[in-house]
Amino acid sequence: MVADDPAEPGDAEARFVWDYGTTDERLRALYERGKAAQWNAVTDIDWDAGVGVPSRTDPLHTRSPLGWSENCPVPHERWGAFHWEFHSWMTSQFLHGEQGALLATSRLVTMAPDMDTKMFAAGQVTDEARHVEAYARYVELLGNSYAINPSLKRMLDTVVAESRWDIVFLGMQIIVEGLALAAFRLEHTRSFDPVIAQLTRLVAKDEARHVAFGLLTLQEIYGELTSRERADREEFVKEAALLMSRRFRLEEVWARLDVDVEAGTNYALQDQKMIEFRRLMFTKIVTSLAKVGLLTPGVRTHLEQLELLRTLPLRVSAS
């Protein structure tokens, strides 16, 4: 059972902890790793290595998971322009998501029930501030930005306003950070820009610690959930998956390219490579949900309906 689990979200009070000793050696080890892995966004990235190099007329990027087909509303000769806009959209959403992570993690410092969790969360606040700094600088130099996607905004609003500390963990560390980690690693391997490749490599190392932090914390308590608490968290996961999958309809990109938005959205929903891209993005989330015992039959069915599960079956953790 989750202690102090209110029936409805609301304002959470700051939780003082008077036991300053280490209660979880694994969390303390993650905290130490975080201190040792600090990097400086100003000096550790070669900002002159290629910012702005991507061209609107670049040829097709063979390493991209988003493939052109005859049904694509973007003409073949403009597929390079699509990649330019998609890259700008993705990095803009990275930036907005990092601000959400900054705000959510700062709340975890006040809400967490023990000192080890508070200390790691405090270190993560520093990580998130650095990520905001780095992505803000990159997007500014790129010269092509996008507003926050409405579905991402709704997800971040929900997490930041949540009063139950474990659901803040679930929403931010497992869902948002898990999706970001997959996206960062993909961007690092496929990017045509050496600056964003450096940036995402550094950020991905931080995000891997953050996801591990969420897993360690939730695995400890989710095995003791009551049936009501588990059902509540399952519904949260379902709504979060729906919102995060809606991000990749790419309405903003189609509009920027002067493509019929409905036609573009239908392509994003139906094209097999687009479907596989979304499944790839959700791989880490699905794995993490299984580890904390929330890949229940109901959640699994929901993810299948959203076409977010990869072909190979995933084992469901015992609840």
Rosetta blueprint (number, residue, H / E / L):
1 M L
2 V L
3 A L
4 D L
5 D L
6 P L
7 A L
8 E L
9 P L
10 G L
11 D L
12 A L
13 E L
14 A L
15 R L
16 F L
17 V L
18 W L
19 D L
20 Y L
21 G L
22 T L
23 T L
24 D L
25 E H
26 R H
27 L H
28 R H
29 A H
30 L H
31 Y H
32 E H
33 R H
34 G H
35 K H
36 A H
37 A L
38 Q L
39 W L
40 N L
41 A L
42 V L
43 T L
44 D L
45 I L
46 D L
47 W L
48 D L
49 A L
50 G L
51 V L
52 G L
53 V L
54 P L
55 S L
56 R L
57 T L
58 D L
59 P L
60 L L
61 H L
62 T L
63 R L
64 S L
65 P L
66 L L
67 G L
68 W L
69 S L
70 E L
71 N L
72 C L
73 P L
74 V L
75 P L
76 H H
77 E H
78 R H
79 W H
80 G H
81 A H
82 F H
83 H H
84 W H
85 E H
86 F H
87 H H
88 S H
89 W H
90 M H
91 T H
92 S H
93 Q H
94 F H
95 L H
96 H H
97 G H
98 E H
99 Q H
100 G H
101 A H
102 L H
103 L H
104 A H
105 T H
106 S H
107 R H
108 L H
109 V H
110 T H
111 M H
112 A L
113 P L
114 D L
115 M H
116 D H
117 T H
118 K H
119 M H
120 F H
121 A H
122 A H
123 G H
124 Q H
125 V H
126 T H
127 D H
128 E H
129 A H
130 R H
131 H H
132 V H
133 E H
134 A H
135 Y H
136 A H
137 R H
138 Y H
139 V H
140 E H
141 L H
142 L H
143 G L
144 N L
145 S L
146 Y L
147 A L
148 I L
149 N L
150 P H
151 S H
152 L H
153 K H
154 R H
155 M H
156 L H
157 D H
158 T H
159 V H
160 V H
161 A H
162 E L
163 S L
164 R L
165 W H
166 D H
167 I H
168 V H
169 F H
170 L H
171 G H
172 M H
173 Q H
174 I H
175 I H
176 V H
177 E H
178 G H
179 L H
180 A H
181 L H
182 A H
183 A H
184 F H
185 R H
186 L H
187 E H
188 H H
189 T H
190 R H
191 S L
192 F L
193 D L
194 P H
195 V H
196 I H
197 A H
198 Q H
199 L H
200 T H
201 R H
202 L H
203 V H
204 A H
205 K H
206 D H
207 E H
208 A H
209 R H
210 H H
211 V H
212 A H
213 F H
214 G H
215 L H
216 L H
217 T H
218 L H
219 Q H
220 E H
221 I H
222 Y H
223 G L
224 E L
225 L L
226 T L
227 S H
228 R H
229 E H
230 R H
231 A H
232 D H
233 R H
234 E H
235 E H
236 F H
237 V H
238 K H
239 E H
240 A H
241 A H
242 L H
243 L H
244 M H
245 S H
246 R H
247 R H
248 F H
249 R H
250 L L
251 E H
252 E H
253 V H
254 W H
255 A H
256 R H
257 L L
258 D L
259 V L
260 D L
261 V H
262 E H
263 A H
264 G H
265 T H
266 N H
267 Y H
268 A H
269 L H
270 Q H
271 D L
272 Q H
273 K H
274 M H
275 I H
276 E H
277 F H
278 R H
279 R H
280 L H
281 M H
282 F H
283 T H
284 K H
285 I H
286 V H
287 T H
288 S H
289 L H
290 A H
291 K H
292 V L
293 G L
294 L L
295 L L
296 T L
297 P H
298 G H
299 V H
300 R H
301 T H
302 H H
303 L H
304 E H
305 Q H
306 L L
307 E L
308 L L
309 L L
310 R L
311 T L
312 L L
313 P L
314 L L
315 R L
316 V L
317 S L
318 A L
319 S L
